[in-house]
Amino acid sequence: MNSPIMLEIKIGGNSIIYPQDLSKLLNKIAKILPAEGNEPIIINGRLPVWVFSALTYWFYHRPWIATYEPREIKGVVVGSRIADVSIGDLIEIKEIKKIYVEYP
């Protein structure tokens, strides 16, 4: 399995994102990181829960998806399509490729 990618999202401006902004955010992410791929994804950022849920759905075809847990300094798996990684597993974050997206 390929090494995971950490997708770090920062909401700029007034630090609020609204549901009507989701398609613009996804389009911005898609220009940098396709929804499908062989690398698992760890999502990080100060985002509403509904954005994390939408991104989990967006990256559904990846091997697994996790959210970053800063207290543990690990990713927590929230969705998996492979047998050896389960929901709730903690993923060590060592040398990891980071992709930054700032919205808007």
Secondary structure as UniProt FT lines:
FT   STRAND          5..11
FT   TURN            13..14
FT   HELIX           19..21
FT   HELIX           22..32
FT   STRAND          41..44
FT   HELIX           49..58
FT   TURN            59..61
FT   STRAND          64..69
FT   TURN            70..73
FT   STRAND          74..80
FT   TURN            83..84
FT   TURN            87..88
FT   STRAND          90..92
FT   STRAND          97..103
//
